[in-house]
Amino acid sequence: MIGFLDRVAATIERHSLIPPGTRIAAAVSGGADSVCLLYVLLEFGFQPSVLHINHNLRGDESRRDADFVADLAGRLGLGFHLHEPALAPGNLEQAARKARLASFRQLISQGLVDRVATGHTRSDQAETVLFRFLRGSGSTGLSGILPITAEGVIRPLLDVERDETEEFLRSRSIPWREDSTNASLQFARNRIRHVLIPQIARDWNPAIVEALANVADWAQAEESKWDTEIQRLASENLITADGAVVLDSDWLRSVNLATARRVVRHAIRVVRGDLRRIEFGHVGSILKIAASPDGRGRVILPGVEVLRSFSQLRFSKSGARRLPYRVPVAVPGITSVADATIQVCLEPSYNKDGCLDWGDLPHRLELRSWQAGDRYRPQGSDKEEKLKTLFQRERIPIWERWRWPILVEGDSILWTRRFGPAHNLRDMTVREITNESGTGAPTSHGV
């Protein structure tokens, strides 16, 4: 069997965790795994600084852990960083995890280190995979703990088990501290660690930890391949603008189910930044409205709203404010509506003699957003029509209607985007300079 240090060295090399010249901080809680990590890095010739994160959840015990790690760094002649972040309300485990990641990012963004190493082991990997499986995760979740993340967090001990780190320390008479909360069955992960995995090992598979770690390794390889493909498809078929993502439901139905599910998950991640609390049924609900023959539908997910309008699906943050606007305009001049990223230019038109009859220009002009019930008679039309009818005829998605610019005098509509001026507007040119597509290219509509 390959030795403990050899397997750690192989993990570092396989995933290029520590390129030459990399400045490392070792995240040390004081427990066996993180203390082992620190000594292993020293044994390999690295000189990491030491980061300790004190959540102050256990009173004197937390302070003694911090003192232990500070003393350890001092005795080894290593730099020491102490972070004491406040925890957000809610789930304690999730809040602590977010605080740790924020501390890692802070060290890296400040230029103090290039990467932060944590003491996660194969035992942690097995617990994570089983926990996510029980919650219904797909292959993305079953990837478990990554050897290296995009933020620069590395896990050199990911191919060795927890009892091996303790044996490494005992063989060298190196002390560590035990976190009393690790024994509490109040936390789901502890119940998996102390109850479920031992039971599975006893009654079903003695090598359950290795089997679960192999699942993670397999899933990581699959995810890496899929990630490249989904990035390509997203660049070709997804439009991102104003914090939202739009894709064509006809195209989504045309691809195979595995691809469709991953594209949907990618769109959700783009909008909200992660996939936490996004479950199998959520993705299925979105695919269901994409397949709906009536061209409409709505799905509310944790943090995300998905709307179907005609052949388009729009993913946006739930609870996004859709404030109407109404602003005065002047002639001549350019009127801007910042929230709607709209600019409308109004210019007087001259008569056939080159003279302008200012008395014929309307007064008290305003630019406002579309309202239900709006109707007018466009130039070239022999009757008044509802704008909603025009929207449906032109297949304007409902989210584009929310900010649709309307030029009014009192209750009379004089002009609107795309459908142009009213039949009785003769002495003014209206041009819109706006970014309708979200691509950054301005468009104009002249009268």
Phi, psi and omega in degrees: 000136180295138183292163183305305183294326179296321180290323176295316179298322179293322178296316180299317182287317183301321185254009180049051185289327186226081177299158180306136178086359182289130175269126187243144165245133175264123177280111186241116177274337187110346178285172187300314185298314184286326176293319176300315178307313182300313182290327176295316178299320177296320181295330178278000176095005178275157178236074183286152164277168185244128177248125174240131179249116182255110179276353179055041181265344186237024174059234183300325180297318178298318180293323178292324175299314180298318179295321180299313182290320178299318179295319179300313179298319180297316181295329181270357179071034183250150175297150185229133176238125176247121177243136179231070185285147173285145181262138177289152178292159180116210181299121187294317181297316180293320180296318179294320179297315178299321180294320178297313180298323178296322178294319178299312181298324181297313179301317182290314183294331178282357179077014181281327177217167176262326181215153177243126180263136176242162185266027179297135182246178177296330176297317176297321179299313181299316180297320180294315180298315180295318179300315181289325177298317181294336178270000176090023181292151172273198185294334176297313178293326181287353173295339175066222182272125182279144177299327178212140180251166179297333181283344180104020176269129183239152182230080184295337185266015191289348179251015174234158185261165186299319181293336177287325178293322179293320178295322177302314182291317180297322181295340180247009180054042179261122181281159172213175181244149178258129175278118184298333182288344179294341179266351184284127178278008175295330184265138184302318182296323178293324178294322176294317183292314189265341185242302191289309182297316176301323179294317178297318179297324182283319189258341187231305187213107180299338181258034185298323180297314178296319181298316180292322177296324178293324175301315179298317181296318178297314182295324179297319178294318178298316182296322179298317179293315180295324183301317179299317182291317181292323176300319178295312180296322180296318180296334183267336191232351180251137176249124180249126179202141176054036178076008180242162178235133179238135175220162184273124183290329177297317178295318181299322179289337184280341182269164181291162187299319181299318179292317181300316180299318183288325177295317178299314179297322178297316180298319178297316181296321179299319184286315187250354173093342179201180182241021180298135179070007175272118188251171181305315182296329178298313180297319179298323179296322179291317178296330179293315179288333176295328181270356184296133181286343184272359172072024176209162180163165182210135177229130177254120177249170173300105177086358185221140172244134179241125180242142173250130175218119187055239183257017183244146173245134179238125177257126179214165178294134179291147180081008179298137184283133178243071187283130173291159178228154177204111184229146177287150178231161180230156178239126355278164177159172178245128178251130181247144172237101189299313184297330182261004181048050183236139171229130178236128181255126178247129182228138176292143176259144182263147180280181187295339178270004180081012180249150181253127176268090183298336180293339180274351181287141177291160181239167179053048179285145176222149173249125182221169176279161179297144176234145177303134181097350178303137178208149176197174179249107179290159174299139181087357180253148181261007180207161177279142180225153173288140176298327178301322177296317178295320178301314182293322180295321181269001178058050177275120181299153186297327182287338174282333180291330185304325184246016184297123185282135179233128175263124185230156166236105186066237179264001184265129176276125180259331184197151171211155181307143175067318184270352168082195185283159173290160185299335185257011178269114187237336191249026181211144171253130178244125177235132175257134173241103188213165179249081184288325190276343183080008183267351182095354180266119181289150175235155179227149180230113184255156177240000000 
